[in-house]
Each structure stands twice: as structure tokens, then as C-alpha cells.
Amino acid sequence: MPRDLFDLPPEKQRIVLVDEAAVRQAQRLIDSCEQCNWEGAEFPFALLLDRLTGSDPRVTDYILEMPAKCPRCTRDILERTLIELA
């Protein structure tokens, strides 16, 4: 695997600020998280954000205005938290 896949230069990185409304929109598409459903949660929350924003997952990182909440256990969901889609 090429090393530059993980070490993108700053000019090739894309940072997306996800506002509260977008976090809530994404949250409605979550069934559970890795904390309460460790067997079923297999996708990182960032994957859902990629789909909603149309961003390229190879170059995009997210900063959440606020964490999403798991609808099942109410724990915080951050960019790298594994989720199960609703």
C-alpha cells in the first residue's frame, strides 16, 4: 500500500465542518453504535458523512460541530465511531 495514501500533503486534504443540522440529519440514519451493538456496527460514521456530503473519503476528514448521539444507547458518536445504519 502506498505510504502517501495516509500522508496526504495539506493541499490535497479536505476538511469539512459538519454543522449541527447535518449531524442531526446523519443521526436519523443510525440504528446503533459500536458501544451497544459491537457485532452489527461495521461502518465508520465518516462513511455516512461521505455519502451525505458527496465528499471523497480518500481525502476528506470531518470536524463535527457537536457529536451525534446513538439512538439506542445515547452515547456520543464521532467521525471514527462504528455504526449500524437504520
C-alpha positions as CSV (number, residue, x, y, z in Angstrom):
1,M,0.0,0.0,0.0
2,P,1.5,3.4,-0.9
3,R,2.6,5.5,2.0
4,D,1.2,8.7,0.5
5,L,-2.3,7.2,1.0
6,F,-2.0,8.1,4.7
7,D,0.2,11.1,4.5
8,L,-1.5,13.5,2.1
9,P,0.0,16.9,1.8
10,P,-2.1,19.7,3.2
11,E,-3.1,21.0,-0.2
12,K,-4.7,17.6,-1.1
13,Q,-6.6,17.2,2.2
14,R,-10.1,18.4,2.6
15,I,-11.5,19.3,6.0
16,V,-15.3,19.6,6.2
17,L,-17.0,21.2,9.2
18,V,-20.3,19.4,9.8
19,D,-22.8,21.7,11.4
20,E,-25.5,20.7,13.9
21,A,-28.2,20.3,11.2
22,A,-26.1,17.9,9.2
23,V,-25.1,16.0,12.3
24,R,-28.8,15.6,13.2
25,Q,-29.7,14.5,9.6
26,A,-27.0,11.8,9.7
27,Q,-28.0,10.8,13.2
28,R,-31.5,9.9,11.9
29,L,-29.9,7.3,9.6
30,I,-28.2,5.4,12.5
31,D,-29.6,2.4,14.2
32,S,-26.9,1.7,16.8
33,C,-23.2,2.2,17.6
34,E,-20.2,0.0,18.4
35,Q,-20.8,0.5,22.2
36,C,-24.3,-1.1,22.2
37,N,-24.1,-3.3,19.1
38,W,-20.5,-4.4,18.7
39,E,-21.4,-7.2,16.3
40,G,-23.6,-5.2,14.0
41,A,-21.8,-1.8,13.9
42,E,-19.4,-2.1,11.0
43,F,-19.3,1.3,9.2
44,P,-17.5,4.4,10.5
45,F,-19.7,7.4,10.9
46,A,-17.5,9.2,8.5
47,L,-18.7,6.9,5.7
48,L,-22.3,8.1,6.3
49,L,-21.0,11.7,6.2
50,D,-19.2,11.0,2.9
51,R,-22.5,9.8,1.4
52,L,-24.4,12.8,2.7
53,T,-21.9,15.4,1.7
54,G,-20.8,13.8,-1.5
55,S,-17.2,14.0,-0.3
56,D,-14.3,11.8,-1.4
57,P,-13.4,9.5,1.5
58,R,-9.8,9.3,0.4
59,V,-9.1,13.0,1.0
60,T,-11.8,14.2,3.4
61,D,-11.7,14.5,7.2
62,Y,-14.6,15.8,9.3
63,I,-14.9,18.1,12.2
64,L,-18.3,17.8,13.9
65,E,-19.8,20.9,15.5
66,M,-21.2,18.5,18.0
67,P,-21.2,14.7,18.3
68,A,-24.1,12.7,17.1
69,K,-25.9,10.5,19.6
70,C,-26.7,6.9,19.3
71,P,-30.5,6.4,19.2
72,R,-30.2,3.2,21.1
73,C,-27.7,4.0,24.0
74,T,-27.4,7.8,23.7
75,R,-23.5,7.6,23.7
76,D,-21.6,10.1,21.6
77,I,-20.8,9.2,18.0
78,L,-17.7,10.8,16.5
79,E,-16.2,10.5,13.0
80,R,-14.5,7.2,13.6
81,T,-17.2,5.5,15.7
82,L,-18.5,2.4,14.1
83,I,-22.3,2.4,13.4
84,E,-25.0,0.3,12.0
85,L,-27.3,2.0,9.5
86,A,-31.0,2.2,10.1
